[in-house]
Amino acid sequence: MELTEPLDAAEVFEQARRPATADIVLSNRKGGPEEGVIDVVEARAPNGFDDIEKVVSHEHRQAIVRGYASLAGYARDQVNARSAGAGGRRALQAIRRSIS
């Protein structure tokens, strides 16, 4: 699909990005990945701790952060796939052509 009109291109871009962006905003309002880790630690060690590994493993903390990265579209496979894709790029190119 050739996008020649800037408003058409902007609409395509908006339709592609809005759902993902909304999910990220909602997650950020809950505190993002660091808050997820903090919540787990507070639930498991309400009176403090000496060794974070005894409260929540590195793997578990990493899974929380990777879950957020995936939601935000920054997981390694998502970034690599995006660099090979053309959907949003076509829309941006059409917008740039229209304003240059």
Contacts in CASP RR format, 6 or more apart in sequence:
PFRMAT RR
TARGET T0000
AUTHOR 0000-0000-0000
METHOD contacts of the structure
MODEL  1
MELTEPLDAAEVFEQARRPATADIVLSNRKGGPEEGVIDVVEARAPNGFD
DIEKVVSHEHRQAIVRGYASLAGYARDQVNARSAGAGGRRALQAIRRSIS
1 90 0 8 1.000
3 9 0 8 1.000
3 12 0 8 1.000
3 90 0 8 1.000
3 91 0 8 1.000
3 93 0 8 1.000
3 94 0 8 1.000
4 94 0 8 1.000
4 97 0 8 1.000
4 98 0 8 1.000
5 94 0 8 1.000
5 98 0 8 1.000
6 94 0 8 1.000
6 95 0 8 1.000
6 98 0 8 1.000
6 99 0 8 1.000
8 94 0 8 1.000
9 90 0 8 1.000
9 91 0 8 1.000
9 92 0 8 1.000
9 93 0 8 1.000
9 94 0 8 1.000
9 95 0 8 1.000
9 98 0 8 1.000
10 91 0 8 1.000
10 95 0 8 1.000
12 87 0 8 1.000
12 88 0 8 1.000
12 90 0 8 1.000
12 91 0 8 1.000
13 88 0 8 1.000
13 91 0 8 1.000
13 92 0 8 1.000
13 95 0 8 1.000
16 87 0 8 1.000
16 88 0 8 1.000
16 91 0 8 1.000
20 71 0 8 1.000
20 72 0 8 1.000
20 73 0 8 1.000
23 71 0 8 1.000
24 71 0 8 1.000
24 72 0 8 1.000
27 68 0 8 1.000
27 71 0 8 1.000
27 72 0 8 1.000
30 36 0 8 1.000
32 68 0 8 1.000
33 64 0 8 1.000
33 65 0 8 1.000
33 67 0 8 1.000
33 68 0 8 1.000
33 69 0 8 1.000
36 64 0 8 1.000
37 56 0 8 1.000
37 61 0 8 1.000
37 64 0 8 1.000
37 65 0 8 1.000
40 55 0 8 1.000
40 56 0 8 1.000
40 60 0 8 1.000
40 61 0 8 1.000
40 64 0 8 1.000
41 49 0 8 1.000
41 52 0 8 1.000
41 55 0 8 1.000
41 56 0 8 1.000
44 55 0 8 1.000
44 56 0 8 1.000
45 55 0 8 1.000
49 55 0 8 1.000
52 61 0 8 1.000
66 75 0 8 1.000
67 75 0 8 1.000
69 75 0 8 1.000
70 78 0 8 1.000
73 79 0 8 1.000
73 82 0 8 1.000
END
